[in-house]
């Protein structure tokens, strides 16, 4: 009984450790995928606003 109980606790610990690793990997992958899709979707708009901001800053500098 004692040996079997020890095996069960070891299995439980291994399951918990692997489960935690799996959940961590899933969360990490999901966050990476979100940032990737967000960057892909906003790439054109970001570059455009960056260029527009630079132009407006240059115009403001010229006026002063």
PyMOL commands that set and color helices and strands:
alter all, ss='L'
color gray80, all
select helices_A, chain A and resi 2-63
alter helices_A, ss='H'
color red, helices_A
deselect
rebuild
show_as cartoon
